[in-house]
Amino acid sequence: MNKNSKIYVAGHRGLVGSAIIKNLVKKGYTNLITRTHSELDLTDTEKVKLFFKNEKPDCVILAAAKVGGIIANNNYRADFIYENLMIQNNVVHQAYRNKVKKLLFLGSTCIYPKNCAQPMKEEYLLTDTLEYTNEPYAIAKIAGIKLCESYNLQYGTNYISVMPTNLYGPNDNFDLEKSHVLPALIRKIILGKALDNDNWDIIAQDLNKLPIEGVNGNSDKEKILTILNKYGIRLIDKTVSVEIWGSGKPMREFLWSEDMADACVFLMEKRNFSDTYIDEKNIRNTHINIGTGVDISIAELADIIKTEVGFKGEFIFNSEKPDGTLRKLTDVTKLNNLGWKHKIELNEGVRKLIDWYTLLE
C-alpha cells in the first residue's frame, strides 16, 4: 500500500473507520474512497458488486459492521448475525473478483470462548463455548476470519484479519441503549453530576445533543427524570446514584481508537498474510489481536470516570443484570512481535473522550 493507492474504507463514519480515515489522511494518503450506508448498503449483493466493478479499489479496509453493547447484542440476535455475514461475504468476495491487492478485516475479541484462558492468545479460537449474549455477532466475526483465511489459501489473496479489544474514542456511540460500557458510563456519570448539581442547562444540552427515546432538553422535568431513572440515573431523597449493570467485578481491556487505527495502517503498510503464521502445513489462527495487554475492573473504570468528571454521587451495582464474560484480556505478543505497540494509556484516553463528548455539538 502506497500513498497513491486507491483505498476503500468501509464504515468510515463509525468509531473504527473514522479513526482509520484520520490516520490515513495524516500520513498523506490522498486517494480514499468512502460511501455512507444510504449511498451503499453493504448487505445488498448487487449494489456491492456494481460498486467494486466501477471503483476498482487497490486496497480495502473493512471496518463496516453492525455493532452494539450487551443489550443490543442480546435483543437483536438475528440482525447481528445476518447483517454482519452479508457485509463480510459481499465485500470479501467482490474484493477477490476485482483483484484487490490487500484487504484488512476488522472483528472483535468476543470471538474467543466465554471461559477462555487469560490472556487470550490467537490459538485459543474455537476451543470452547462462546458467551451467549453476543454469540451471533461472534460467530459472524469468526466466519469473517475464516473467509479471509480461506480466500488467501485457495486464491492467493493478501487479506489480514485483526481482532481489536474494547475500543473507545472520538465518534463513539453514546446512545444509552446501544452503546458499549465506557461511553455509556461517561454519559451517565456526566448526567448524574448535572442532576446532583441541579444543573438543568447541562442536562438539556446533553438531551438536545442526543435524545433518549425521544426525550430531549425541551421536555418537562418530570419526563426527563423518568427517562433518566429508566437508564439508571436517579435522584432519591436528594441523593443521586448511577446504576451500573452487573457486579462491577468483570475485567475489561480498553484501547484508544486512534491507537487501533495506527495499528491497522501499520499492518497494511508493513505486513502481509504470510507474516501471520509460522507453520505452512497448518495455517490457521492467522488473525492478530490488537490491544494493550492490560485490563481493569468495571468498578475501577467507573471510579476513574467519576474522578475525571467530578461526580460526588453513588454507584449502584445491579447484580441481577448479566456480567458477561468475567475477564477478557488479549495477548498482544503477536502484534508486538510484528512491530507495533499502543501509546495511549486508559486514564489519558478517558480524559480525552470526556473532552470530546462534552465539546460535541
Residue, then its C-alpha position, 0 to 999 in steps of 0.5 A: m500500500n502506497k500513498n497513491s493507492k486507491i483505498y476503500v474504507a468501509g464504515h468510515r463514519g463509525l468509531v473504527g473507520s473514522a479513526i482509520i480515515k484520520n490516520l490515513v489522511k495524516k500520513g498523506y494518503t490522498n486517494l480514499i474512497t468512502r460511501t455512507h450506508s444510504e449511498l451503499d448498503l453493504t448487505d445488498t449483493e448487487k449494489v456491492k458488486l456494481f460498486f467494486k466493478n466501477e471503483k476498482p479499489d487497490c486496497v480495502i479496509l473493512a471496518a463496516a459492521k453492525v455493532g452494539g453493547i450487551i443489550a443490543n447484542n442480546n435483543y437483536r440476535a438475528d440482525f447481528i448475525y445476518e447483517n454482519l455475514m452479508i457485509q463480510n461475504n459481499v465485500v470479501h468476495q467482490a474484493y477477490r473478483n476485482k483483484v484487490k491487492k490487500l484487504l484488512f478485516l476488522g472483528s472483535t475479541c468476543i470471538y474467543p470462548k466465554n471461559c477462555a484462558q487469560p490472556m487470550k492468545e490467537e490459538y485459543l479460537l474455537t476451543d470452547t463455548l462462546e458467551y451467549t449474549n453476543e454469540p451471533y455477532a461472534i460467530a459472524k466475526i469468526a466466519g469473517i476470519k475464516l473467509c479471509e483465511s480461506y480466500n488467501l489459501q485457495y486464491g492467493t489473496n493478501y487479506i489480514s484479519v485483526m481482532p481489536t479489544n474494547l475500543y473507545g474514542p472520538n465518534d463513539n456511540f453514546d446512545l444509552e441503549k446501544s452503546h458499549v460500557l465506557p461511553a455509556l458510563i461517561r454519559k451517565i456519570i456526566l448526567g448524574k453530576a448535572l442532576d446532583n448539581d441541579n444543573w438543568d442547562i447541562i442536562a438539556q444540552d446533553l438531551n438536545k445533543l442526543p435524545i433518549e427515546g425521544v426525550n430531549g432538553n425541551s421536555d418537562k422535568e418530570k419526563i426527563l427524570t423518568i427517562l433518566n431513572k429508566y437508564g439508571i440515573r436517579l435522584i432519591d431523597k436528594t441523593v443521586s446514584v448511577e446504576i451500573w449493570g452487573s457486579g462491577k467485578p468483570m475485567r475489561e481491556f480498553l484501547w484508544s481508537e486512534d491507537m487501533a487505527d495506527a495499528c491497522v495502517f501499520l499492518m497494511e503498510k508493513r505486513n502481509f498474510s504470510d507474516t501471520y503464521i509460522d507453520e505452512k502445513n497448518i495455517r490457521n489462527t492467522h488473525i492478530n489481536i490488537g490491544t494493550g495487554v492490560d485490563i481493569s475492573i468495571a468498578e475501577l473504570a467507573d471510579i476513574i470516570k467519576t474522578e475525571v468528571g467530578f461526580k460526588g454521587e453513588f454507584i449502584f451495582n445491579s447484580e441481577k443484570p448479566d456480567g458477561t464474560l468475567r475477564k477478557l484480556t488479549d495477548v498482544t505478543k503477536l502484534n508486538n512481535l510484528g512491530w507495533k505497540h499502543k501509546i495511549e494509556l486508559n486514564e489519558g484516553v478517558r480524559k480525552l473522550i470526556d473532552w470530546y463528548t462534552l465539546l460535541e455539538 
